[in-house]
């Protein structure tokens, strides 16, 4: 826009190189990792202390429906980057 309106004589972004990207193949979690994730999430919902944090002892109770949402996500296996795939 600045070039079109003659505020600058050239587009400085045109000379910027692309950022290097690592092209790693996505990998899925194994059943042991998923079971650990589910167990840790259950402890979090119940207010149990987790590594590096104290237990949840005040405020509203955490919603048990979080576990249902995670079960649907883990059961339907959306891949990261799929259109419409929620982030977990």
Secondary structure, DSSP 8 states (H G I E B T S, - for coil): -TTTTTSSSS-GGGG---------------HHHHHHHHHHHHHHHTT---TTS----SSS---THHHHHHHHHHHHT--TTSTT----
